[in-house]
Amino acid sequence: MLWTIAIVLIVLWAVGLITATTMGGFVHILLVIAIVVVLIRIIQGRRVI
């Protein structure tokens, strides 16, 4: 589930970079949140994949 969300956010982030719409900032925030969640899970030692 976490990987699905991360992949969706990466795709939306790339679309935001290409189109440069006003939603781009929101997508960047969501991408940063997804990366932080993945890093926390790695630090805690849980299996991410």
N, CA, C and O atoms as a CHARMM CRD file, in Angstrom:
* protein
*
  196
    1    1 MET  N      0.82600  -1.19600   0.00000 PROA 1      0.00000
    2    1 MET  CA     0.00000   0.00000   0.00000 PROA 1      0.00000
    3    1 MET  C      0.87100   1.26200   0.00000 PROA 1      0.00000
    4    1 MET  O      0.60700   2.21000  -0.74000 PROA 1      0.00000
    5    2 LEU  N      1.90300   1.26100   0.83200 PROA 2      0.00000
    6    2 LEU  CA     2.78800   2.41800   0.89800 PROA 2      0.00000
    7    2 LEU  C      3.50500   2.64000  -0.42000 PROA 2      0.00000
    8    2 LEU  O      3.66100   3.77900  -0.86100 PROA 2      0.00000
    9    3 TRP  N      3.94200   1.55700  -1.05100 PROA 3      0.00000
   10    3 TRP  CA     4.62200   1.68700  -2.35000 PROA 3      0.00000
   11    3 TRP  C      3.67100   2.21500  -3.40600 PROA 3      0.00000
   12    3 TRP  O      4.07700   2.99700  -4.26600 PROA 3      0.00000
   13    4 THR  N      2.41700   1.80300  -3.35700 PROA 4      0.00000
   14    4 THR  CA     1.43600   2.29600  -4.32200 PROA 4      0.00000
   15    4 THR  C      1.25600   3.80200  -4.18200 PROA 4      0.00000
   16    4 THR  O      1.22700   4.53100  -5.17400 PROA 4      0.00000
   17    5 ILE  N      1.13500   4.25700  -2.94200 PROA 5      0.00000
   18    5 ILE  CA     0.98700   5.68800  -2.70500 PROA 5      0.00000
   19    5 ILE  C      2.23200   6.43700  -3.16600 PROA 5      0.00000
   20    5 ILE  O      2.12900   7.49900  -3.78100 PROA 5      0.00000
   21    6 ALA  N      3.40700   5.88600  -2.87000 PROA 6      0.00000
   22    6 ALA  CA     4.65800   6.54000  -3.26700 PROA 6      0.00000
   23    6 ALA  C      4.76000   6.64700  -4.78500 PROA 6      0.00000
   24    6 ALA  O      5.16800   7.68600  -5.30400 PROA 6      0.00000
   25    7 ILE  N      4.39700   5.59100  -5.49700 PROA 7      0.00000
   26    7 ILE  CA     4.47400   5.59500  -6.96200 PROA 7      0.00000
   27    7 ILE  C      3.49500   6.61300  -7.54000 PROA 7      0.00000
   28    7 ILE  O      3.83700   7.35300  -8.46300 PROA 7      0.00000
   29    8 VAL  N      2.28200   6.65100  -7.00100 PROA 8      0.00000
   30    8 VAL  CA     1.28800   7.61500  -7.47500 PROA 8      0.00000
   31    8 VAL  C      1.78500   9.04000  -7.24400 PROA 8      0.00000
   32    8 VAL  O      1.64300   9.89800  -8.11500 PROA 8      0.00000
   33    9 LEU  N      2.36900   9.29100  -6.06900 PROA 9      0.00000
   34    9 LEU  CA     2.86900  10.63200  -5.77800 PROA 9      0.00000
   35    9 LEU  C      4.02900  11.01600  -6.68600 PROA 9      0.00000
   36    9 LEU  O      4.13400  12.17100  -7.10000 PROA 9      0.00000
   37   10 ILE  N      4.89800  10.06600  -6.99900 PROA 10     0.00000
   38   10 ILE  CA     6.01400  10.36100  -7.90100 PROA 10     0.00000
   39   10 ILE  C      5.49500  10.70300  -9.29300 PROA 10     0.00000
   40   10 ILE  O      5.99300  11.63200  -9.93000 PROA 10     0.00000
   41   11 VAL  N      4.50200   9.96200  -9.76600 PROA 11     0.00000
   42   11 VAL  CA     3.92700  10.25000 -11.08200 PROA 11     0.00000
   43   11 VAL  C      3.26600  11.62700 -11.08300 PROA 11     0.00000
   44   11 VAL  O      3.45100  12.40700 -12.01600 PROA 11     0.00000
   45   12 LEU  N      2.49200  11.92400 -10.03200 PROA 12     0.00000
   46   12 LEU  CA     1.84300  13.23500  -9.95600 PROA 12     0.00000
   47   12 LEU  C      2.87500  14.35400  -9.84500 PROA 12     0.00000
   48   12 LEU  O      2.68300  15.43600 -10.40000 PROA 12     0.00000
   49   13 TRP  N      3.96600  14.09500  -9.12900 PROA 13     0.00000
   50   13 TRP  CA     5.03200  15.08200  -9.00700 PROA 13     0.00000
   51   13 TRP  C      5.66300  15.36600 -10.37200 PROA 13     0.00000
   52   13 TRP  O      5.90900  16.52100 -10.72000 PROA 13     0.00000
   53   14 ALA  N      5.92200  14.30500 -11.14200 PROA 14     0.00000
   54   14 ALA  CA     6.49500  14.48600 -12.47000 PROA 14     0.00000
   55   14 ALA  C      5.53800  15.25900 -13.37300 PROA 14     0.00000
   56   14 ALA  O      5.96800  16.12900 -14.13000 PROA 14     0.00000
   57   15 VAL  N      4.24900  14.95000 -13.30000 PROA 15     0.00000
   58   15 VAL  CA     3.25900  15.68200 -14.08900 PROA 15     0.00000
   59   15 VAL  C      3.23400  17.14700 -13.66400 PROA 15     0.00000
   60   15 VAL  O      3.11600  18.03500 -14.50800 PROA 15     0.00000
   61   16 GLY  N      3.34400  17.40600 -12.36300 PROA 16     0.00000
   62   16 GLY  CA     3.36600  18.77300 -11.86700 PROA 16     0.00000
   63   16 GLY  C      4.57800  19.54200 -12.37500 PROA 16     0.00000
   64   16 GLY  O      4.48500  20.73300 -12.67000 PROA 16     0.00000
   65   17 LEU  N      5.72500  18.85400 -12.47900 PROA 17     0.00000
   66   17 LEU  CA     6.91500  19.51400 -13.00400 PROA 17     0.00000
   67   17 LEU  C      6.75400  19.84400 -14.49100 PROA 17     0.00000
   68   17 LEU  O      7.20300  20.89200 -14.95700 PROA 17     0.00000
   69   18 ILE  N      6.11200  18.94500 -15.22200 PROA 18     0.00000
   70   18 ILE  CA     5.95500  19.13200 -16.66700 PROA 18     0.00000
   71   18 ILE  C      4.93800  20.23700 -16.95800 PROA 18     0.00000
   72   18 ILE  O      5.18500  21.10100 -17.80000 PROA 18     0.00000
   73   19 THR  N      3.81400  20.21200 -16.27500 PROA 19     0.00000
   74   19 THR  CA     2.74200  21.16100 -16.57400 PROA 19     0.00000
   75   19 THR  C      2.90300  22.47500 -15.83600 PROA 19     0.00000
   76   19 THR  O      2.34400  23.48500 -16.26500 PROA 19     0.00000
   77   20 ALA  N      3.65400  22.49700 -14.73200 PROA 20     0.00000
   78   20 ALA  CA     3.88200  23.69800 -13.92500 PROA 20     0.00000
   79   20 ALA  C      2.56100  24.36500 -13.53100 PROA 20     0.00000
   80   20 ALA  O      2.41700  25.58300 -13.63500 PROA 20     0.00000
   81   21 THR  N      1.61400  23.56700 -13.08500 PROA 21     0.00000
   82   21 THR  CA     0.33300  24.11500 -12.63700 PROA 21     0.00000
   83   21 THR  C      0.43900  24.55800 -11.18600 PROA 21     0.00000
   84   21 THR  O      1.46500  24.34300 -10.54100 PROA 21     0.00000
   85   22 THR  N     -0.60400  25.16600 -10.68000 PROA 22     0.00000
   86   22 THR  CA    -0.60400  25.62200  -9.29000 PROA 22     0.00000
   87   22 THR  C     -0.65900  24.44800  -8.31300 PROA 22     0.00000
   88   22 THR  O     -0.28000  24.59500  -7.15100 PROA 22     0.00000
   89   23 MET  N     -1.11600  23.30900  -8.76100 PROA 23     0.00000
   90   23 MET  CA    -1.15500  22.12800  -7.89300 PROA 23     0.00000
   91   23 MET  C      0.23100  21.52300  -7.70400 PROA 23     0.00000
   92   23 MET  O      0.39600  20.62300  -6.88100 PROA 23     0.00000
   93   24 GLY  N      1.21900  21.99000  -8.43700 PROA 24     0.00000
   94   24 GLY  CA     2.56900  21.43800  -8.34100 PROA 24     0.00000
   95   24 GLY  C      3.13100  21.53000  -6.93600 PROA 24     0.00000
   96   24 GLY  O      3.78100  20.59500  -6.46700 PROA 24     0.00000
   97   25 GLY  N      2.89000  22.65200  -6.25200 PROA 25     0.00000
   98   25 GLY  CA     3.38100  22.81200  -4.89200 PROA 25     0.00000
   99   25 GLY  C      2.76200  21.79600  -3.95400 PROA 25     0.00000
  100   25 GLY  O      3.45200  21.24500  -3.09600 PROA 25     0.00000
  101   26 PHE  N      1.47700  21.54000  -4.10100 PROA 26     0.00000
  102   26 PHE  CA     0.78100  20.55900  -3.26400 PROA 26     0.00000
  103   26 PHE  C      1.33100  19.16600  -3.49300 PROA 26     0.00000
  104   26 PHE  O      1.50200  18.40200  -2.54300 PROA 26     0.00000
  105   27 VAL  N      1.61200  18.82600  -4.74600 PROA 27     0.00000
  106   27 VAL  CA     2.14700  17.51000  -5.07400 PROA 27     0.00000
  107   27 VAL  C      3.54900  17.36000  -4.48200 PROA 27     0.00000
  108   27 VAL  O      3.90800  16.27800  -4.01700 PROA 27     0.00000
  109   28 HSD  N      4.34100  18.43200  -4.49400 PROA 28     0.00000
  110   28 HSD  CA     5.67100  18.36700  -3.90000 PROA 28     0.00000
  111   28 HSD  C      5.58900  18.09400  -2.40000 PROA 28     0.00000
  112   28 HSD  O      6.38300  17.32700  -1.85500 PROA 28     0.00000
  113   29 ILE  N      4.63400  18.72200  -1.74800 PROA 29     0.00000
  114   29 ILE  CA     4.45000  18.48700  -0.30900 PROA 29     0.00000
  115   29 ILE  C      4.08300  17.03700  -0.04600 PROA 29     0.00000
  116   29 ILE  O      4.62100  16.41900   0.87300 PROA 29     0.00000
  117   30 LEU  N      3.17000  16.48300  -0.84300 PROA 30     0.00000
  118   30 LEU  CA     2.77900  15.08400  -0.67700 PROA 30     0.00000
  119   30 LEU  C      3.94600  14.14400  -0.94000 PROA 30     0.00000
  120   30 LEU  O      4.09100  13.13500  -0.25000 PROA 30     0.00000
  121   31 LEU  N      4.78100  14.45800  -1.92800 PROA 31     0.00000
  122   31 LEU  CA     5.94600  13.63400  -2.21900 PROA 31     0.00000
  123   31 LEU  C      6.91600  13.63900  -1.05100 PROA 31     0.00000
  124   31 LEU  O      7.45000  12.59000  -0.68900 PROA 31     0.00000
  125   32 VAL  N      7.15000  14.78700  -0.46100 PROA 32     0.00000
  126   32 VAL  CA     8.05100  14.86900   0.69100 PROA 32     0.00000
  127   32 VAL  C      7.49300  14.05600   1.85300 PROA 32     0.00000
  128   32 VAL  O      8.24700  13.37100   2.54400 PROA 32     0.00000
  129   33 ILE  N      6.19600  14.12100   2.07400 PROA 33     0.00000
  130   33 ILE  CA     5.57100  13.33400   3.14700 PROA 33     0.00000
  131   33 ILE  C      5.75500  11.84600   2.88400 PROA 33     0.00000
  132   33 ILE  O      6.06500  11.09200   3.80600 PROA 33     0.00000
  133   34 ALA  N      5.57100  11.41200   1.64500 PROA 34     0.00000
  134   34 ALA  CA     5.73400   9.99600   1.31200 PROA 34     0.00000
  135   34 ALA  C      7.17600   9.54600   1.54000 PROA 34     0.00000
  136   34 ALA  O      7.40100   8.44900   2.05000 PROA 34     0.00000
  137   35 ILE  N      8.14500  10.36400   1.17700 PROA 35     0.00000
  138   35 ILE  CA     9.54900  10.00600   1.38200 PROA 35     0.00000
  139   35 ILE  C      9.86100   9.91400   2.87600 PROA 35     0.00000
  140   35 ILE  O     10.57400   9.00600   3.30100 PROA 35     0.00000
  141   36 VAL  N      9.34000  10.83500   3.66600 PROA 36     0.00000
  142   36 VAL  CA     9.56000  10.80000   5.11000 PROA 36     0.00000
  143   36 VAL  C      8.97500   9.52900   5.71200 PROA 36     0.00000
  144   36 VAL  O      9.60500   8.90700   6.56700 PROA 36     0.00000
  145   37 VAL  N      7.78400   9.13400   5.28200 PROA 37     0.00000
  146   37 VAL  CA     7.15500   7.91800   5.80000 PROA 37     0.00000
  147   37 VAL  C      7.99700   6.68800   5.45600 PROA 37     0.00000
  148   37 VAL  O      8.18700   5.81100   6.29900 PROA 37     0.00000
  149   38 VAL  N      8.50100   6.62100   4.22200 PROA 38     0.00000
  150   38 VAL  CA     9.33900   5.49000   3.82400 PROA 38     0.00000
  151   38 VAL  C     10.61300   5.46500   4.66200 PROA 38     0.00000
  152   38 VAL  O     11.02100   4.39900   5.12100 PROA 38     0.00000
  153   39 LEU  N     11.24300   6.60400   4.86900 PROA 39     0.00000
  154   39 LEU  CA    12.46500   6.65500   5.67500 PROA 39     0.00000
  155   39 LEU  C     12.20900   6.24200   7.11700 PROA 39     0.00000
  156   39 LEU  O     13.02800   5.54000   7.71000 PROA 39     0.00000
  157   40 ILE  N     11.09600   6.66100   7.68700 PROA 40     0.00000
  158   40 ILE  CA    10.75800   6.27000   9.05500 PROA 40     0.00000
  159   40 ILE  C     10.58300   4.76300   9.15000 PROA 40     0.00000
  160   40 ILE  O     11.04400   4.14000  10.10600 PROA 40     0.00000
  161   41 ARG  N      9.91800   4.17800   8.16100 PROA 41     0.00000
  162   41 ARG  CA     9.72800   2.72100   8.17800 PROA 41     0.00000
  163   41 ARG  C     11.05400   1.99600   8.04300 PROA 41     0.00000
  164   41 ARG  O     11.24800   0.95100   8.66600 PROA 41     0.00000
  165   42 ILE  N     11.98000   2.52900   7.24000 PROA 42     0.00000
  166   42 ILE  CA    13.29300   1.90500   7.08600 PROA 42     0.00000
  167   42 ILE  C     14.07400   2.01200   8.38900 PROA 42     0.00000
  168   42 ILE  O     14.71000   1.04700   8.81200 PROA 42     0.00000
  169   43 ILE  N     14.03000   3.17400   9.02500 PROA 43     0.00000
  170   43 ILE  CA    14.74600   3.38300  10.28400 PROA 43     0.00000
  171   43 ILE  C     14.20200   2.46900  11.36700 PROA 43     0.00000
  172   43 ILE  O     14.97300   1.93500  12.16500 PROA 43     0.00000
  173   44 GLN  N     12.89100   2.27800  11.41200 PROA 44     0.00000
  174   44 GLN  CA    12.28400   1.42800  12.42500 PROA 44     0.00000
  175   44 GLN  C     12.58200  -0.05200  12.17900 PROA 44     0.00000
  176   44 GLN  O     12.34800  -0.88400  13.05600 PROA 44     0.00000
  177   45 GLY  N     13.08800  -0.37900  11.01300 PROA 45     0.00000
  178   45 GLY  CA    13.46700  -1.74900  10.73000 PROA 45     0.00000
  179   45 GLY  C     12.35800  -2.60100  10.16200 PROA 45     0.00000
  180   45 GLY  O     12.51200  -3.81700  10.05000 PROA 45     0.00000
  181   46 ARG  N     11.25900  -2.00200   9.80600 PROA 46     0.00000
  182   46 ARG  CA    10.18300  -2.77800   9.19400 PROA 46     0.00000
  183   46 ARG  C     10.50800  -3.04600   7.73900 PROA 46     0.00000
  184   46 ARG  O     11.24900  -2.29700   7.10100 PROA 46     0.00000
  185   47 ARG  N      9.94800  -4.11700   7.23000 PROA 47     0.00000
  186   47 ARG  CA    10.15800  -4.44300   5.82200 PROA 47     0.00000
  187   47 ARG  C      9.31900  -3.50700   4.98700 PROA 47     0.00000
  188   47 ARG  O      8.11000  -3.40700   5.19500 PROA 47     0.00000
  189   48 VAL  N      9.94200  -2.81400   4.03900 PROA 48     0.00000
  190   48 VAL  CA     9.24600  -1.79800   3.25100 PROA 48     0.00000
  191   48 VAL  C      8.61400  -2.41400   2.01400 PROA 48     0.00000
  192   48 VAL  O      7.49200  -2.06500   1.64600 PROA 48     0.00000
  193   49 ILE  N      9.32600  -3.32700   1.37200 PROA 49     0.00000
  194   49 ILE  CA     8.83400  -3.90900   0.11700 PROA 49     0.00000
  195   49 ILE  C      7.76800  -4.93900   0.39000 PROA 49     0.00000
  196   49 ILE  O      7.23400  -5.53800  -0.54400 PROA 49     0.00000
